[in-house]
Every structure is written in structure tokens, then in C-alpha cells.
Amino acid sequence: MTAKLGLILAGLNGLLGVAAGAFGAHGLREKVSARDLEIWQTGAHYQQLHAVALLAVALWALHAHAQGQPTGLHGVAMALFTAGILIFSGTLYAMTLGGPRLLGAITPLGGLCLLGAWATVALIGLRQA
């Protein structure tokens, strides 16, 4: 993934994460159980948090590119953050809105993507001169 695409996806995920949080707080409060609202808010929280992480890695990639350093692992981290957000938060949102609870079996795959993204960030740090 390119730094430009990472910046775009960070912005979109930040925007959607805030919108999801607001929708949960104002639009779902009377429509779903307290437990489902908690699940929704967890999705929004993780989306917002990892949107910022995605933004940081995209900016780091821009800086590395300007310095003539390789950015391939930055792209891997950005792709993993994006996939993790989509799978983790997406399945939580879908279940809250009435999707099958079977989606809960897929949610951890999103978590694994997020863990992989953070591990890749650590690997990039280890490789710094």
C-alpha cells in the first residue's frame, strides 16, 4: 500500500469511526441492548485508535521515502491495519445491527491483523539504522 492511499484510508477510517461512535451513542441507545451497545462502542474505539496508527505509519512512510529508505514494510503495516479495522470493527458493527453471531468467530481474524500490523511496526523500528 502506498503512503498516499494510507493517508486517505486513515482519514476515512477516522471519519467513519467518529461517526460510528456518535451513531452508537445517539442512534442506537434505545434500539439495542446495553451489551450490544458496548460491542458497537468497542468497534468504534478500535476503528478510531487504529485510524491514528494508520495515519502515523503513512506519514512515517512519506518521511522514509523522502530519505530514500525502503517503505515496503510500511505498506504491509498499513494494509494490515486497514484489514484489521475492516474485519474487527466491521464484524462488531454487523453483529450489533442484527447480523449472525457467527461473525463473532471472524472478529479475532481482524484482531490478528491488528497484532500483525503492530508487529510490523516493531520490525520497521528494529531495522532502523
C-alpha positions in Angstrom: 0.0 0.0 0.0 1.3 3.5 -0.8 1.6 6.3 1.7 -1.0 8.3 -0.2 -3.5 5.5 0.0 -2.7 5.1 3.7 -3.4 8.7 4.3 -6.7 8.5 2.5 -7.7 5.4 4.4 -6.6 6.9 7.7 -8.8 9.9 7.1 -11.8 7.8 6.0 -11.4 5.5 9.0 -11.1 8.3 11.4 -14.2 10.0 10.0 -16.2 6.8 10.0 -15.0 5.8 13.5 -16.2 9.1 14.9 -19.5 8.8 13.0 -19.9 5.2 14.3 -19.3 6.4 17.9 -21.8 9.2 17.6 -24.4 6.9 16.0 -23.9 4.4 18.8 -24.3 7.0 21.4 -27.3 8.8 19.9 -28.9 6.5 17.4 -28.6 3.0 18.9 -29.0 3.7 22.6 -32.8 3.0 22.7 -32.7 0.3 19.9 -30.2 -2.3 21.1 -29.3 -3.9 24.4 -26.6 -2.4 26.7 -24.3 -5.3 25.8 -24.8 -4.8 22.0 -24.1 -1.0 22.5 -20.9 -1.9 24.3 -19.9 -4.2 21.4 -20.6 -1.3 19.0 -18.6 1.1 21.0 -15.7 -1.3 21.1 -15.7 -1.4 17.3 -15.8 2.4 17.1 -13.0 2.7 19.6 -10.7 0.3 17.8 -11.5 1.9 14.5 -10.6 5.4 15.7 -7.5 4.2 17.5 -6.1 2.3 14.5 -7.0 5.1 12.1 -4.5 7.2 14.0 -2.0 4.4 13.9 -2.5 4.1 10.1 -2.0 7.8 9.8 1.2 7.6 11.7 2.6 4.8 9.6 1.6 6.6 6.4 3.4 9.7 7.5 6.4 7.6 8.5 6.4 6.1 5.1 6.4 9.5 3.4 9.3 10.5 5.5 11.2 7.3 4.8 10.6 7.7 1.1 11.9 11.3 1.2 15.0 10.0 2.9 15.5 7.3 0.2 14.7 4.5 2.6 12.6 1.4 1.7 8.9 1.6 2.6 7.7 -1.9 1.7 7.1 -2.9 5.3 5.3 0.4 5.9 2.9 -0.7 3.2 2.5 -4.1 4.8 1.7 -2.4 8.2 -0.8 -0.1 6.6 -2.5 -3.0 4.8 -2.7 -5.0 8.0 -4.2 -2.0 9.9 -6.8 -1.5 7.2 -7.7 -5.2 7.1 -7.8 -5.3 10.8 -10.1 -2.3 11.1 -12.4 -3.7 8.4 -12.7 -7.2 9.9 -12.6 -6.4 13.6 -14.8 -3.3 13.7 -16.9 -4.4 10.7 -18.0 -7.7 12.3 -18.8 -6.0 15.6 -20.9 -3.4 13.8 -22.7 -6.1 11.8 -23.5 -8.2 14.8 -24.9 -5.2 16.7 -27.1 -4.4 13.7 -28.6 -7.9 13.7 -26.0 -9.9 11.7 -25.4 -13.5 12.6 -23.5 -14.1 15.9 -21.4 -16.4 13.8 -19.5 -13.3 12.7 -18.0 -13.3 16.2 -15.9 -16.2 15.0 -14.4 -14.0 12.3 -13.7 -11.0 14.6 -10.5 -12.4 16.0 -9.0 -12.5 12.5 -9.3 -8.8 12.5 -7.5 -8.7 15.8 -4.8 -10.9 14.4 -4.4 -8.4 11.5 -4.0 -5.6 14.0 -1.5 -7.5 16.0 0.4 -8.2 12.8 0.4 -4.5 11.9 1.9 -3.6 15.3 4.5 -6.4 15.0 5.4 -5.0 11.6 5.8 -1.5 13.1 8.2 -3.0 15.6 10.1 -4.8 12.9 10.5 -1.5 11.0 11.8 0.1 14.1 14.3 -2.7 14.6 15.6 -2.3 11.1 16.2 1.5 11.5 19.8 2.5 11.3 
